[in-house]
Amino acid sequence: MKLNYRSLGWRLVLLGAVTVVFQIAAVSQVRILGVNADLVPLVAASVGLLCGSLPGAVFGFGLGMLLDLALVETVGVDSLILLAIGYAAGRLRELRDPQGAIVPVLVGAGATAIAQVGFSLLTFLLGQPVPLGWALLWEVLGTIAFNSVIAIPVYLLVRRCVLAALPEDPRRRRRRAYTTGGLSPLSKS
């Protein structure tokens, strides 16, 4: 399967810019039970699940850089974490090819956990103040739960954005050939 990198690249650049702007302008302003959603790891994991490890890692790195520059934070922290999330989700797709409906929820919860714990750990290691204790635990667990709820809609939106640039799945092509009057492996020729 050969990816159309030119078309996919422009779609991912636009998706990353829209994600960062929407996260900063709208999503981070809404708090439910003291936590807010974090769309960035969900989008990076969704791109990895749909496109593979290399596009997932590159997209995660670019998304993290854009987020760090937009928030005027330590450059590279989010990039490192989102690179790992995009690559891991892409490797899961390449090695296991998960097909279940629950996969985006589990990958989204894992990506959110890695993002929250990784960002807190890297911030602490860089010597910046981190609210250790119950406040940090509540924020991490609450964000994981909240992102698990919105993981499927985010995955479906990302899938809709990049599906036209992805190659056709050979399994869908085989099924369609059988249902449209093609030769069946059960029929005699």
Biotite code that builds the C-alpha atoms (Angstrom):
import biotite.structure as struc

atoms = struc.array([
    struc.Atom([0.000, 0.000, 0.000], chain_id="A", res_id=1, res_name="MET", atom_name="CA", element="C"),
    struc.Atom([1.477, 3.275, -1.117], chain_id="A", res_id=2, res_name="LYS", atom_name="CA", element="C"),
    struc.Atom([0.445, 6.475, 0.638], chain_id="A", res_id=3, res_name="LEU", atom_name="CA", element="C"),
    struc.Atom([-0.152, 9.637, -1.353], chain_id="A", res_id=4, res_name="ASN", atom_name="CA", element="C"),
    struc.Atom([2.165, 11.767, 0.808], chain_id="A", res_id=5, res_name="TYR", atom_name="CA", element="C"),
    struc.Atom([1.492, 15.061, -0.974], chain_id="A", res_id=6, res_name="ARG", atom_name="CA", element="C"),
    struc.Atom([-2.273, 15.002, -0.469], chain_id="A", res_id=7, res_name="SER", atom_name="CA", element="C"),
    struc.Atom([-1.936, 13.436, 2.974], chain_id="A", res_id=8, res_name="LEU", atom_name="CA", element="C"),
    struc.Atom([0.659, 16.013, 4.014], chain_id="A", res_id=9, res_name="GLY", atom_name="CA", element="C"),
    struc.Atom([-1.554, 18.993, 3.247], chain_id="A", res_id=10, res_name="TRP", atom_name="CA", element="C"),
    struc.Atom([-4.496, 17.383, 4.985], chain_id="A", res_id=11, res_name="ARG", atom_name="CA", element="C"),
    struc.Atom([-2.414, 16.697, 8.093], chain_id="A", res_id=12, res_name="LEU", atom_name="CA", element="C"),
    struc.Atom([-0.978, 20.234, 8.166], chain_id="A", res_id=13, res_name="VAL", atom_name="CA", element="C"),
    struc.Atom([-4.491, 21.675, 8.031], chain_id="A", res_id=14, res_name="LEU", atom_name="CA", element="C"),
    struc.Atom([-5.754, 19.161, 10.601], chain_id="A", res_id=15, res_name="LEU", atom_name="CA", element="C"),
    struc.Atom([-2.892, 20.024, 12.976], chain_id="A", res_id=16, res_name="GLY", atom_name="CA", element="C"),
    struc.Atom([-3.443, 23.774, 12.685], chain_id="A", res_id=17, res_name="ALA", atom_name="CA", element="C"),
    struc.Atom([-7.195, 23.445, 13.249], chain_id="A", res_id=18, res_name="VAL", atom_name="CA", element="C"),
    struc.Atom([-6.629, 21.108, 16.204], chain_id="A", res_id=19, res_name="THR", atom_name="CA", element="C"),
    struc.Atom([-4.222, 23.468, 17.973], chain_id="A", res_id=20, res_name="VAL", atom_name="CA", element="C"),
    struc.Atom([-6.409, 26.530, 17.397], chain_id="A", res_id=21, res_name="VAL", atom_name="CA", element="C"),
    struc.Atom([-9.565, 24.696, 18.527], chain_id="A", res_id=22, res_name="PHE", atom_name="CA", element="C"),
    struc.Atom([-7.809, 23.253, 21.587], chain_id="A", res_id=23, res_name="GLN", atom_name="CA", element="C"),
    struc.Atom([-6.465, 26.625, 22.719], chain_id="A", res_id=24, res_name="ILE", atom_name="CA", element="C"),
    struc.Atom([-9.464, 28.780, 21.816], chain_id="A", res_id=25, res_name="ALA", atom_name="CA", element="C"),
    struc.Atom([-12.394, 26.586, 22.777], chain_id="A", res_id=26, res_name="ALA", atom_name="CA", element="C"),
    struc.Atom([-11.695, 23.242, 24.433], chain_id="A", res_id=27, res_name="VAL", atom_name="CA", element="C"),
    struc.Atom([-9.258, 24.440, 27.083], chain_id="A", res_id=28, res_name="SER", atom_name="CA", element="C"),
    struc.Atom([-11.779, 27.061, 28.225], chain_id="A", res_id=29, res_name="GLN", atom_name="CA", element="C"),
    struc.Atom([-14.473, 24.483, 29.143], chain_id="A", res_id=30, res_name="VAL", atom_name="CA", element="C"),
    struc.Atom([-13.954, 22.701, 32.462], chain_id="A", res_id=31, res_name="ARG", atom_name="CA", element="C"),
    struc.Atom([-16.196, 19.864, 33.600], chain_id="A", res_id=32, res_name="ILE", atom_name="CA", element="C"),
    struc.Atom([-15.675, 18.610, 37.172], chain_id="A", res_id=33, res_name="LEU", atom_name="CA", element="C"),
    struc.Atom([-12.412, 20.510, 37.335], chain_id="A", res_id=34, res_name="GLY", atom_name="CA", element="C"),
    struc.Atom([-10.822, 18.971, 34.228], chain_id="A", res_id=35, res_name="VAL", atom_name="CA", element="C"),
    struc.Atom([-10.929, 19.756, 30.540], chain_id="A", res_id=36, res_name="ASN", atom_name="CA", element="C"),
    struc.Atom([-10.485, 17.636, 27.447], chain_id="A", res_id=37, res_name="ALA", atom_name="CA", element="C"),
    struc.Atom([-7.163, 17.376, 25.645], chain_id="A", res_id=38, res_name="ASP", atom_name="CA", element="C"),
    struc.Atom([-7.750, 16.812, 21.939], chain_id="A", res_id=39, res_name="LEU", atom_name="CA", element="C"),
    struc.Atom([-4.095, 16.889, 20.948], chain_id="A", res_id=40, res_name="VAL", atom_name="CA", element="C"),
    struc.Atom([-3.075, 13.343, 22.051], chain_id="A", res_id=41, res_name="PRO", atom_name="CA", element="C"),
    struc.Atom([-6.330, 11.945, 20.660], chain_id="A", res_id=42, res_name="LEU", atom_name="CA", element="C"),
    struc.Atom([-5.682, 13.465, 17.232], chain_id="A", res_id=43, res_name="VAL", atom_name="CA", element="C"),
    struc.Atom([-2.038, 12.319, 17.213], chain_id="A", res_id=44, res_name="ALA", atom_name="CA", element="C"),
    struc.Atom([-3.045, 8.764, 18.153], chain_id="A", res_id=45, res_name="ALA", atom_name="CA", element="C"),
    struc.Atom([-5.843, 8.752, 15.566], chain_id="A", res_id=46, res_name="SER", atom_name="CA", element="C"),
    struc.Atom([-3.450, 9.791, 12.799], chain_id="A", res_id=47, res_name="VAL", atom_name="CA", element="C"),
    struc.Atom([-1.048, 7.054, 13.890], chain_id="A", res_id=48, res_name="GLY", atom_name="CA", element="C"),
    struc.Atom([-3.837, 4.475, 13.862], chain_id="A", res_id=49, res_name="LEU", atom_name="CA", element="C"),
    struc.Atom([-5.001, 5.516, 10.412], chain_id="A", res_id=50, res_name="LEU", atom_name="CA", element="C"),
    struc.Atom([-1.747, 6.292, 8.596], chain_id="A", res_id=51, res_name="CYS", atom_name="CA", element="C"),
    struc.Atom([0.996, 4.259, 10.255], chain_id="A", res_id=52, res_name="GLY", atom_name="CA", element="C"),
    struc.Atom([4.040, 4.875, 12.408], chain_id="A", res_id=53, res_name="SER", atom_name="CA", element="C"),
    struc.Atom([6.076, 7.262, 10.259], chain_id="A", res_id=54, res_name="LEU", atom_name="CA", element="C"),
    struc.Atom([3.231, 9.685, 9.380], chain_id="A", res_id=55, res_name="PRO", atom_name="CA", element="C"),
    struc.Atom([1.974, 9.383, 12.979], chain_id="A", res_id=56, res_name="GLY", atom_name="CA", element="C"),
    struc.Atom([5.373, 10.266, 14.427], chain_id="A", res_id=57, res_name="ALA", atom_name="CA", element="C"),
    struc.Atom([5.940, 13.184, 12.043], chain_id="A", res_id=58, res_name="VAL", atom_name="CA", element="C"),
    struc.Atom([2.426, 14.501, 12.655], chain_id="A", res_id=59, res_name="PHE", atom_name="CA", element="C"),
    struc.Atom([2.847, 14.156, 16.432], chain_id="A", res_id=60, res_name="GLY", atom_name="CA", element="C"),
    struc.Atom([6.141, 16.032, 16.354], chain_id="A", res_id=61, res_name="PHE", atom_name="CA", element="C"),
    struc.Atom([4.726, 18.846, 14.212], chain_id="A", res_id=62, res_name="GLY", atom_name="CA", element="C"),
    struc.Atom([1.573, 19.076, 16.312], chain_id="A", res_id=63, res_name="LEU", atom_name="CA", element="C"),
    struc.Atom([3.635, 19.271, 19.501], chain_id="A", res_id=64, res_name="GLY", atom_name="CA", element="C"),
    struc.Atom([5.915, 21.965, 18.073], chain_id="A", res_id=65, res_name="MET", atom_name="CA", element="C"),
    struc.Atom([2.942, 24.023, 16.953], chain_id="A", res_id=66, res_name="LEU", atom_name="CA", element="C"),
    struc.Atom([1.327, 23.649, 20.377], chain_id="A", res_id=67, res_name="LEU", atom_name="CA", element="C"),
    struc.Atom([4.528, 24.577, 22.230], chain_id="A", res_id=68, res_name="ASP", atom_name="CA", element="C"),
    struc.Atom([5.059, 27.635, 20.061], chain_id="A", res_id=69, res_name="LEU", atom_name="CA", element="C"),
    struc.Atom([1.422, 28.727, 20.352], chain_id="A", res_id=70, res_name="ALA", atom_name="CA", element="C"),
    struc.Atom([1.401, 28.408, 24.148], chain_id="A", res_id=71, res_name="LEU", atom_name="CA", element="C"),
    struc.Atom([4.939, 29.850, 24.538], chain_id="A", res_id=72, res_name="VAL", atom_name="CA", element="C"),
    struc.Atom([6.069, 26.867, 26.604], chain_id="A", res_id=73, res_name="GLU", atom_name="CA", element="C"),
    struc.Atom([9.349, 24.991, 26.695], chain_id="A", res_id=74, res_name="THR", atom_name="CA", element="C"),
    struc.Atom([9.865, 24.036, 23.066], chain_id="A", res_id=75, res_name="VAL", atom_name="CA", element="C"),
    struc.Atom([10.115, 20.313, 22.482], chain_id="A", res_id=76, res_name="GLY", atom_name="CA", element="C"),
    struc.Atom([8.325, 18.882, 25.503], chain_id="A", res_id=77, res_name="VAL", atom_name="CA", element="C"),
    struc.Atom([4.978, 18.330, 23.794], chain_id="A", res_id=78, res_name="ASP", atom_name="CA", element="C"),
    struc.Atom([6.777, 17.393, 20.573], chain_id="A", res_id=79, res_name="SER", atom_name="CA", element="C"),
    struc.Atom([8.646, 14.570, 22.246], chain_id="A", res_id=80, res_name="LEU", atom_name="CA", element="C"),
    struc.Atom([5.550, 13.187, 23.931], chain_id="A", res_id=81, res_name="ILE", atom_name="CA", element="C"),
    struc.Atom([3.286, 13.444, 20.860], chain_id="A", res_id=82, res_name="LEU", atom_name="CA", element="C"),
    struc.Atom([5.981, 11.937, 18.637], chain_id="A", res_id=83, res_name="LEU", atom_name="CA", element="C"),
    struc.Atom([5.994, 8.873, 20.890], chain_id="A", res_id=84, res_name="ALA", atom_name="CA", element="C"),
    struc.Atom([2.181, 8.708, 20.908], chain_id="A", res_id=85, res_name="ILE", atom_name="CA", element="C"),
    struc.Atom([1.872, 8.943, 17.112], chain_id="A", res_id=86, res_name="GLY", atom_name="CA", element="C"),
    struc.Atom([4.620, 6.382, 16.572], chain_id="A", res_id=87, res_name="TYR", atom_name="CA", element="C"),
    struc.Atom([3.199, 3.911, 19.117], chain_id="A", res_id=88, res_name="ALA", atom_name="CA", element="C"),
    struc.Atom([-0.309, 4.119, 17.664], chain_id="A", res_id=89, res_name="ALA", atom_name="CA", element="C"),
    struc.Atom([1.092, 3.647, 14.173], chain_id="A", res_id=90, res_name="GLY", atom_name="CA", element="C"),
    struc.Atom([3.131, 0.619, 15.231], chain_id="A", res_id=91, res_name="ARG", atom_name="CA", element="C"),
    struc.Atom([0.017, -0.877, 16.792], chain_id="A", res_id=92, res_name="LEU", atom_name="CA", element="C"),
    struc.Atom([-1.709, -0.513, 13.427], chain_id="A", res_id=93, res_name="ARG", atom_name="CA", element="C"),
    struc.Atom([1.222, -2.012, 11.535], chain_id="A", res_id=94, res_name="GLU", atom_name="CA", element="C"),
    struc.Atom([1.842, -4.957, 13.859], chain_id="A", res_id=95, res_name="LEU", atom_name="CA", element="C"),
    struc.Atom([-1.654, -5.936, 14.987], chain_id="A", res_id=96, res_name="ARG", atom_name="CA", element="C"),
    struc.Atom([-4.040, -4.154, 12.583], chain_id="A", res_id=97, res_name="ASP", atom_name="CA", element="C"),
    struc.Atom([-6.746, -3.720, 15.227], chain_id="A", res_id=98, res_name="PRO", atom_name="CA", element="C"),
    struc.Atom([-10.279, -3.792, 13.877], chain_id="A", res_id=99, res_name="GLN", atom_name="CA", element="C"),
    struc.Atom([-12.471, -3.572, 16.977], chain_id="A", res_id=100, res_name="GLY", atom_name="CA", element="C"),
    struc.Atom([-14.794, -0.681, 17.682], chain_id="A", res_id=101, res_name="ALA", atom_name="CA", element="C"),
    struc.Atom([-13.272, -0.216, 21.142], chain_id="A", res_id=102, res_name="ILE", atom_name="CA", element="C"),
    struc.Atom([-9.721, 0.283, 19.810], chain_id="A", res_id=103, res_name="VAL", atom_name="CA", element="C"),
    struc.Atom([-9.981, 4.112, 19.448], chain_id="A", res_id=104, res_name="PRO", atom_name="CA", element="C"),
    struc.Atom([-11.213, 4.353, 23.052], chain_id="A", res_id=105, res_name="VAL", atom_name="CA", element="C"),
    struc.Atom([-8.380, 2.219, 24.443], chain_id="A", res_id=106, res_name="LEU", atom_name="CA", element="C"),
    struc.Atom([-5.722, 3.918, 22.321], chain_id="A", res_id=107, res_name="VAL", atom_name="CA", element="C"),
    struc.Atom([-7.162, 7.340, 23.213], chain_id="A", res_id=108, res_name="GLY", atom_name="CA", element="C"),
    struc.Atom([-7.088, 6.531, 26.936], chain_id="A", res_id=109, res_name="ALA", atom_name="CA", element="C"),
    struc.Atom([-3.515, 5.253, 26.659], chain_id="A", res_id=110, res_name="GLY", atom_name="CA", element="C"),
    struc.Atom([-2.419, 8.263, 24.614], chain_id="A", res_id=111, res_name="ALA", atom_name="CA", element="C"),
    struc.Atom([-3.987, 10.638, 27.121], chain_id="A", res_id=112, res_name="THR", atom_name="CA", element="C"),
    struc.Atom([-2.329, 8.833, 30.028], chain_id="A", res_id=113, res_name="ALA", atom_name="CA", element="C"),
    struc.Atom([1.068, 8.994, 28.305], chain_id="A", res_id=114, res_name="ILE", atom_name="CA", element="C"),
    struc.Atom([0.555, 12.673, 27.468], chain_id="A", res_id=115, res_name="ALA", atom_name="CA", element="C"),
    struc.Atom([-0.567, 13.712, 30.959], chain_id="A", res_id=116, res_name="GLN", atom_name="CA", element="C"),
    struc.Atom([2.010, 11.716, 32.917], chain_id="A", res_id=117, res_name="VAL", atom_name="CA", element="C"),
    struc.Atom([4.793, 12.430, 30.419], chain_id="A", res_id=118, res_name="GLY", atom_name="CA", element="C"),
    struc.Atom([4.169, 16.174, 30.399], chain_id="A", res_id=119, res_name="PHE", atom_name="CA", element="C"),
    struc.Atom([4.034, 16.288, 34.205], chain_id="A", res_id=120, res_name="SER", atom_name="CA", element="C"),
    struc.Atom([7.207, 14.229, 34.506], chain_id="A", res_id=121, res_name="LEU", atom_name="CA", element="C"),
    struc.Atom([9.150, 16.249, 31.931], chain_id="A", res_id=122, res_name="LEU", atom_name="CA", element="C"),
    struc.Atom([7.978, 19.515, 33.484], chain_id="A", res_id=123, res_name="THR", atom_name="CA", element="C"),
    struc.Atom([9.120, 18.295, 36.896], chain_id="A", res_id=124, res_name="PHE", atom_name="CA", element="C"),
    struc.Atom([12.489, 17.146, 35.510], chain_id="A", res_id=125, res_name="LEU", atom_name="CA", element="C"),
    struc.Atom([13.033, 20.542, 33.879], chain_id="A", res_id=126, res_name="LEU", atom_name="CA", element="C"),
    struc.Atom([12.690, 22.193, 37.305], chain_id="A", res_id=127, res_name="GLY", atom_name="CA", element="C"),
    struc.Atom([9.358, 23.903, 36.771], chain_id="A", res_id=128, res_name="GLN", atom_name="CA", element="C"),
    struc.Atom([6.685, 23.803, 39.471], chain_id="A", res_id=129, res_name="PRO", atom_name="CA", element="C"),
    struc.Atom([4.201, 20.923, 39.204], chain_id="A", res_id=130, res_name="VAL", atom_name="CA", element="C"),
    struc.Atom([1.212, 20.586, 41.569], chain_id="A", res_id=131, res_name="PRO", atom_name="CA", element="C"),
    struc.Atom([2.072, 17.201, 43.085], chain_id="A", res_id=132, res_name="LEU", atom_name="CA", element="C"),
    struc.Atom([-0.540, 15.389, 45.120], chain_id="A", res_id=133, res_name="GLY", atom_name="CA", element="C"),
    struc.Atom([-4.260, 14.847, 44.800], chain_id="A", res_id=134, res_name="TRP", atom_name="CA", element="C"),
    struc.Atom([-4.735, 17.765, 42.412], chain_id="A", res_id=135, res_name="ALA", atom_name="CA", element="C"),
    struc.Atom([-2.406, 16.216, 39.836], chain_id="A", res_id=136, res_name="LEU", atom_name="CA", element="C"),
    struc.Atom([-3.938, 12.764, 40.294], chain_id="A", res_id=137, res_name="LEU", atom_name="CA", element="C"),
    struc.Atom([-7.466, 14.146, 39.859], chain_id="A", res_id=138, res_name="TRP", atom_name="CA", element="C"),
    struc.Atom([-6.487, 16.061, 36.731], chain_id="A", res_id=139, res_name="GLU", atom_name="CA", element="C"),
    struc.Atom([-4.733, 13.067, 35.148], chain_id="A", res_id=140, res_name="VAL", atom_name="CA", element="C"),
    struc.Atom([-7.518, 10.576, 35.886], chain_id="A", res_id=141, res_name="LEU", atom_name="CA", element="C"),
    struc.Atom([-10.278, 13.039, 35.023], chain_id="A", res_id=142, res_name="GLY", atom_name="CA", element="C"),
    struc.Atom([-8.681, 13.936, 31.698], chain_id="A", res_id=143, res_name="THR", atom_name="CA", element="C"),
    struc.Atom([-8.201, 10.256, 30.839], chain_id="A", res_id=144, res_name="ILE", atom_name="CA", element="C"),
    struc.Atom([-11.869, 9.567, 31.588], chain_id="A", res_id=145, res_name="ALA", atom_name="CA", element="C"),
    struc.Atom([-13.075, 12.629, 29.682], chain_id="A", res_id=146, res_name="PHE", atom_name="CA", element="C"),
    struc.Atom([-10.898, 11.848, 26.661], chain_id="A", res_id=147, res_name="ASN", atom_name="CA", element="C"),
    struc.Atom([-12.085, 8.236, 26.674], chain_id="A", res_id=148, res_name="SER", atom_name="CA", element="C"),
    struc.Atom([-15.632, 9.503, 26.239], chain_id="A", res_id=149, res_name="VAL", atom_name="CA", element="C"),
    struc.Atom([-14.774, 11.721, 23.265], chain_id="A", res_id=150, res_name="ILE", atom_name="CA", element="C"),
    struc.Atom([-12.210, 9.364, 21.661], chain_id="A", res_id=151, res_name="ALA", atom_name="CA", element="C"),
    struc.Atom([-14.574, 7.808, 19.102], chain_id="A", res_id=152, res_name="ILE", atom_name="CA", element="C"),
    struc.Atom([-15.977, 11.113, 17.752], chain_id="A", res_id=153, res_name="PRO", atom_name="CA", element="C"),
    struc.Atom([-12.444, 12.523, 17.456], chain_id="A", res_id=154, res_name="VAL", atom_name="CA", element="C"),
    struc.Atom([-11.252, 9.347, 15.694], chain_id="A", res_id=155, res_name="TYR", atom_name="CA", element="C"),
    struc.Atom([-14.171, 9.498, 13.260], chain_id="A", res_id=156, res_name="LEU", atom_name="CA", element="C"),
    struc.Atom([-13.497, 13.183, 12.476], chain_id="A", res_id=157, res_name="LEU", atom_name="CA", element="C"),
    struc.Atom([-9.809, 12.517, 11.848], chain_id="A", res_id=158, res_name="VAL", atom_name="CA", element="C"),
    struc.Atom([-10.715, 9.489, 9.737], chain_id="A", res_id=159, res_name="ARG", atom_name="CA", element="C"),
    struc.Atom([-13.076, 11.594, 7.659], chain_id="A", res_id=160, res_name="ARG", atom_name="CA", element="C"),
    struc.Atom([-10.348, 14.204, 7.123], chain_id="A", res_id=161, res_name="CYS", atom_name="CA", element="C"),
    struc.Atom([-7.608, 11.812, 5.973], chain_id="A", res_id=162, res_name="VAL", atom_name="CA", element="C"),
    struc.Atom([-9.557, 8.920, 4.421], chain_id="A", res_id=163, res_name="LEU", atom_name="CA", element="C"),
    struc.Atom([-9.510, 10.325, 0.888], chain_id="A", res_id=164, res_name="ALA", atom_name="CA", element="C"),
    struc.Atom([-5.691, 10.454, 0.912], chain_id="A", res_id=165, res_name="ALA", atom_name="CA", element="C"),
    struc.Atom([-5.270, 6.905, 2.254], chain_id="A", res_id=166, res_name="LEU", atom_name="CA", element="C"),
    struc.Atom([-4.979, 3.935, -0.097], chain_id="A", res_id=167, res_name="PRO", atom_name="CA", element="C"),
    struc.Atom([-7.974, 1.663, -0.444], chain_id="A", res_id=168, res_name="GLU", atom_name="CA", element="C"),
    struc.Atom([-8.027, -1.243, 1.950], chain_id="A", res_id=169, res_name="ASP", atom_name="CA", element="C"),
    struc.Atom([-7.671, -4.527, 0.023], chain_id="A", res_id=170, res_name="PRO", atom_name="CA", element="C"),
    struc.Atom([-10.166, -6.235, 2.333], chain_id="A", res_id=171, res_name="ARG", atom_name="CA", element="C"),
    struc.Atom([-12.887, -3.746, 1.362], chain_id="A", res_id=172, res_name="ARG", atom_name="CA", element="C"),
    struc.Atom([-12.071, -4.205, -2.308], chain_id="A", res_id=173, res_name="ARG", atom_name="CA", element="C"),
    struc.Atom([-12.398, -8.004, -2.081], chain_id="A", res_id=174, res_name="ARG", atom_name="CA", element="C"),
    struc.Atom([-15.716, -7.785, -0.280], chain_id="A", res_id=175, res_name="ARG", atom_name="CA", element="C"),
    struc.Atom([-17.087, -5.313, -2.768], chain_id="A", res_id=176, res_name="ARG", atom_name="CA", element="C"),
    struc.Atom([-16.044, -7.509, -5.715], chain_id="A", res_id=177, res_name="ALA", atom_name="CA", element="C"),
    struc.Atom([-18.022, -10.424, -4.294], chain_id="A", res_id=178, res_name="TYR", atom_name="CA", element="C"),
    struc.Atom([-21.134, -8.385, -3.638], chain_id="A", res_id=179, res_name="THR", atom_name="CA", element="C"),
    struc.Atom([-21.191, -6.690, -7.034], chain_id="A", res_id=180, res_name="THR", atom_name="CA", element="C"),
    struc.Atom([-21.343, -9.818, -9.139], chain_id="A", res_id=181, res_name="GLY", atom_name="CA", element="C"),
    struc.Atom([-17.681, -10.785, -9.189], chain_id="A", res_id=182, res_name="GLY", atom_name="CA", element="C"),
    struc.Atom([-16.685, -14.407, -9.089], chain_id="A", res_id=183, res_name="LEU", atom_name="CA", element="C"),
    struc.Atom([-17.212, -16.021, -5.734], chain_id="A", res_id=184, res_name="SER", atom_name="CA", element="C"),
    struc.Atom([-14.585, -18.439, -4.426], chain_id="A", res_id=185, res_name="PRO", atom_name="CA", element="C"),
    struc.Atom([-17.464, -20.848, -3.741], chain_id="A", res_id=186, res_name="LEU", atom_name="CA", element="C"),
    struc.Atom([-18.900, -20.897, -7.256], chain_id="A", res_id=187, res_name="SER", atom_name="CA", element="C"),
    struc.Atom([-17.622, -23.132, -10.031], chain_id="A", res_id=188, res_name="LYS", atom_name="CA", element="C"),
    struc.Atom([-16.335, -21.425, -13.137], chain_id="A", res_id=189, res_name="SER", atom_name="CA", element="C"),
])
